[in-house]
Amino acid sequence: MQTYYYVLASQRFLLEEEQIPEVLKERHRHYQEQAKAIDFWLVVQPAFLEAPELQSVKAECPQPAAAIISTNLQFIQWLKLRLEYVLTGEFSAPSTTIADPLASLVTSS
């Protein structure tokens, strides 16, 4: 099982009000230059919020939500300082309640 850390906020806040897509794009470029494996993902309407143990977190966050999920705690802590008005936390997956840590409730049509 792997521990995943997250920054959670409303989709509108993360994708429209903040420059998060640009921050992630720059970090992705940096990782490529360093030949480092990607350890962060942007997930719209993350399915992990449906886990019973995360219902209180889901209730605190405006919906629809978006999350940046990472295996790198320091990156999530840096995002928390940069963004300020976000929720942070962690979960372990795969588990009986979270089969896919990066799953989204959005289905492609």
FENGI-V840172 format. One record per helix or strand of 3 or more residues. SS is the DSSP state (hx for helix, st for strand). FROM is the first residue (numbers start at 1). TO is the last residue. If there is no record, write none. Layout:
# FENGI-V840172
SS;FROM;TO
SS;FROM;TO
This chain:
# FENGI-V840172
st;2;10
hx;11;17
hx;20;33
st;40;44
hx;47;50
hx;52;60
st;65;70
hx;73;83
st;87;93
